[in-house]
């Protein structure tokens, strides 16, 4: 049973489907060609025979019409022509009686063939018949005319078996050639089918391995066609999936660590309060303040995850309202300044004009907060973070510039990817999860804006956030 199923799978594979399709097409083509050629050759040969016998019949009719010799001489004449054209020749009078027969069989007998009747009316006829015991036979009749008067007819009976035999011989040769063509076509089609099917089989095998969890699969296909493009797309996809899976695993580990740290701290603080007696009120306040801080940290992580879920599901709706971007940035910088002061970082806000556009104030504030907070986070003590606001090409531009540690060139294409962190050890120590920039970018793009980054390691980073001024807040 297993063997039968294996054979069945083998012979319904794309390789065999392609081979059978090619063979079916070539066989149908050869059959059509066979029918056309055989019929064309037969018609051509028979028509040549008809023309030849009609021509000979006319010659004989002229000789007979002007012949003044006796019957014996006429018999000799007919037998000579009969031998020459390899056909039976008879002379028939107006009553249909055979006057002379090259075979000396029907002489004196009356024959009423339709061809003879038509010739006695002055017509030349050539017609094919199937005679029992003789096979294919051609009847040709030509009227004997003298002084525009019909005196009789020349009747020629010629076998077509040799003609059909020649046609059959030609078609047998054609059949051998056709079989050779089928064999060659089958061999070539099998090679082409193998060339086409092998990449597909490799892709299938790669997909099966990916289904088993082995995501880093590569399919090597040489060429420059659609299958090669498909393989390249598959390789890109597998690489991307592998990276995402690795980032997911790292993220799970990082988030687990981030969640465990505040939970452990809260547990330790709360147990200290529970099990210690006569704890001063001041200590209670300090411990509860630390617990609240850890709760805020947990809430920040959870809010980031929920924001990503909403963006993915298309649930994130923008509540547009006309907003002064200058005021929004001033308020945002004011809220972040205490963090900068702790690191002795100087924060400056510079603008050349007041800009008022339609946007979702809360979400844009969240996006800009992530970027500015990162600038503060990754700028060493005594550094500078500057925020500029200006107009450029019909857009409001928020430029966030720092002189911090910078981002390596090879990491720039990936900084907006979820869970991606340039320096994992540093990010963990600063509490990063690799979600902030991803959320910021998607919020900005939902506003039909764009974000660009320029950075150099050791010199700093500059983010450019461009938001369209002509956004219709009522759409």
Protein Blocks (a to p, Z undefined) as FASTA:
>chain_A
ZZmmmmmmmmmcmklmmmmmmmmmmmmmmmmmmmmmmmmmmmmmmmmmmmmmmmmmmmmm
mmmmmpcbdfklmmmmmmmmmmmnopacddddfkopafbdfklmmgoiacfbfklmmmmn
opacddddddehklpaddddddddeehiafbdcdddddfklmmmmmmmmmmmmmmmmmmm
mmmmmmmmmmmmmmmmmmmmmmmmmmmmmmnopabccdddedjdfklmmmmmmmmmmmmm
mmmmmmmmmmmmmmmmmmmmmmmmmmmmmmmmmmpghiafklmmmmmmmmmmmmmmmmmm
mmmmmmmmmmmnopaccddddddfklmmmmmmmmmmmmmmmnopacddddfbdcdddddf
klmmmmmmmmmmmmmmmpcehiacddddddeehiacdddddfbebpafklmmmmmpghia
fblmlmmmnopahlmmmmmmmmmmmnopacdddddehiaccddddddfklcfkZZ
